Amino acid sequence: MFNTIKKKYKISGMTCDGCKASIENSLNLLDQVRSSNADIRLGELMLNLKKDVSLKSLQNAIPKKYIINEEIPQPKNTSEISRDLTNKESKLKQLKPLFLILFYITSSSLLINYQNWNLNEFMLDFMGLFFICFSFFKMLDLKGFSDSFKMYDPLAKKMNFYGMLYPFIETILGVMFLVKIEIFSALILSVLILGLTTIGVTKTLISKKSIQCACLGSVLKLPMTEATLIENAIMIFMSIFMLYNSTIL
């Protein structure tokens, strides 16, 4: 069993879900931190630590506009235990929005093509709806998405503007697939951007860091899990399959 130290702090400067995601993802990159949870309403920060960490190290890890003020003594009572159990939702429940969206995208693609079935057409419609739908959720909070995305995407880490640009790239790709224009170029670009993101997701899963997935933006909070990897792998497989299948060119 892993030894976990639980600590709670007062924190100021949070105003939105983007702030919460930025703080949590920044702290989760610290070697001492197993997971973090920022509460906007209470102005509190809960940390699960592998080993003790100084307040200065925590403060240096987050953007300067957020201030970690003081440690809050942890009460050892049944209400605290109950809160911990409540916070530990099952992965299946957390990923319910993702599964629902994928179900509707798949169903819609099947309905569009059921009369004149064509596998390539189904894949193009699936990919088009996928990009349009996922870009919509990212657009709801561009800043929050960008802050979460750069925590694991290799290119977004190096170029801040890429995180802000990414939802627009997805929208353009979605339109290209749905109206069937410049399919070859769209497939190549899909493999490149999804391939980069998959590398970052894989590294995150291997490191066992608790980082928020940005695939549905910061509005729908999803944990980084194997489901994220599978989701990207499906899109990459479809892109490569259609590139290989010359009948669509």
N, C-alpha and C positions, 0 to 999 in steps of 0.2 A: 504493500500500500504506500502511496505517496504521502509525504508529510506536507500538509497545507496550513499556512498561516493566514488567518483572516484578519483584515484590517479595514477600518472605515474612516473616511476623512470628509471634512467639509470642503466644498469646492465652489468657487464663484466664477461667473462669466458665461455660463451656459444659457443659451436662449432658444435653441431649436434641436431637432433630431440630428442635424448635421454636426452640431457642437458635440453632442453625445457620441456620435460615431467617431469623430476625430480624436476625442480624448481616449476612448476605449481602444481604438486601433493603435494609437501611439503607445499607450502603456503596455499593451499586449506584446509589443515588440521587445520589451525589456526581458532579459534572461531570467530575472527573479520573479516575473509575473506569470501566473498560470492563466488567469482570466480577470476581467474587470467589468464593472457595471456602474455606469453613472446614472444618477436619478436627477432629472432636470427639475422636477417639482420640489423635491426636498433639498436640492443643492448638496447631494451627498455622493461619495464615491466609495464603492465596495471593491476590495481587492482580495483575490486568492493568490497567495504568494508561495513560491517554492522555498524561498529564504528571505530573511529580512532585507529591507531596502530603505535607504534614507529618504527623508522628505525632499531633500535637495535633488536627488536623482529622479524622483517622480516629477518634480516641477520642471526639471530640464528636459524631460521626455515629451512634454506636451507644449502646444503653442502658448506663447507668452500672455495672450489675452485671458487665459484661464489661470486661476490662482488656487492652489491647494493650501488651505489655511491651517488646519490642525487635525490631529487624529482624534476620532471619537471613540471612547472606551467601548469595548464590545460586551454587552450584557450576555451572560451565559444562562439563558432560560429557555423555556419551551417555545415562547413566541419567536425567538430568533431561529430556532431549529425549524419551526414551521415556515418561516419566511424563506429559508434556504431550500426547503423541499418544494415550495411554490415556484421558485425561480428556476428549478431544474426541470424544465419541460422536456418531454421526449422529443427526439429529433423529428419523428414523424409529424408531431403536432406543429413544430416550428416550420417544417417544410411544406405544410399543407397548401399555402398560397402558391408555391412553385408548382406542385403537382397539379393543382386545379388549373393553373394557366396553361401548362403543357397539355392537359387533357382537352381543354377547349380549343387550343391551337390545332391539335391532332384531329379532333372531331370536325372542326371547320374545314380543314384541308381535305378530309375524306368526303365530306358533303359536297364540296366544290367539284370534286373529280369523280364521284361515284357513277355518274351516267356514262362518261367516256373515260374509263380508267386508264391512267398512264402513270407509271411510277415516277418518272422524271418530273412530270407536271405536279404530282402530289408533293414531291420533295421541294420543288421551287416555291409552291404555295406555302408549305410548312415553314420554310426558311424566311419567306417574306413576312408572314404573320408573326413569326418568332421575333424578328428584328424590330418590327413596328411596335409590337406589344411591349417588349422589354425596354425599348428606347423611351416609350411613354412614361413608364414608372421612373426611369432615370431623370427625365425632364422635370418631374415634379419637384425635385430638389437637386439641381445641378451641382451646387457647392458641396452638399452632403455626399452625393455620389462620388464626386472627384476626390474628396478626402478619404473615403473608404477604398476606392479603386486603387489609389496610388500606394496603398499599404501592401498590395501583392502583385499588381501588374508591373512587369519589368520596365516597360516603356513609360508608363505613367509616373513611375518613381523618378525617372531622369528628366522628364518633360512635363511640368505641371499642367500646361495647356492641353495636353493630350486627354487628360481626364475630363475636361470641360468639352472637348471636341467629340469624344467617343460616342455619346448618345446621338449626335447628328450624323455621324458616320453610319451608325446602325439604322437610322431612319432612311438614309439614302439607299443603303443596301436593301432594306425592306421593300422600298418602292421599285428598285431595279428588278428584284425577283418577282414581285407581283405583276408588274407590267411587261416582264420578259424582255428587258433591254440590257445590252452589254453583259450578258450572263457570264461569259468567260471571265471578264474583269472582276465582276462581283464575287465569283467563286474564289478566284485567286486572293482577293482582299479578305474574304471571310476566313480562309485558311490561315492567312498571316496574322490577323488580329486575334482570332480565337486561339491560334497556336501559342502566341505570346502569353495570353491570359492563362491558358492551361498550364504553361510552365510555372507561372506564379502560383496558381492554385495548388499544383503538385508540391511545390516547395513548402507552402504553408501547411499542407496536410502532413507532410513528412516531419516538419518541425513541431507539430502538435500545438501550434499557437492558436489561441481562440480569437479569430478575427471575423468581423462581420462581412458576409458576402455582399457584393455591390451589384449583383446581376439584376435585382429588382430595385435598385436605388437604395436610398436610406429610409424611405417611407415604410416599406415592408421589410422588417428586420429579419434577415435570414443568417443562420450560422454558416461558416465555411465548412462544408462537409463533402463526402464522396459524391453526393448528388450533384453538386456544382461541377465536379469533374466529369461526371457522366453526361450532364447537360451539354457541356462544351464538346465532349467527344462525339456525341450524336451529330452535332452540326458540322464538325470537321469531317466526320465520315461521309455525310451526305455531300459535302462540297467535293471531296476527293473522288467519291463514286461518280458524280456527275461530270467531273473533269475527265475522268477515265472513259466515261461513256460518250463517245464522240457523236452520238445521235442527237444530242441537244445543241451541238455547235452549228 
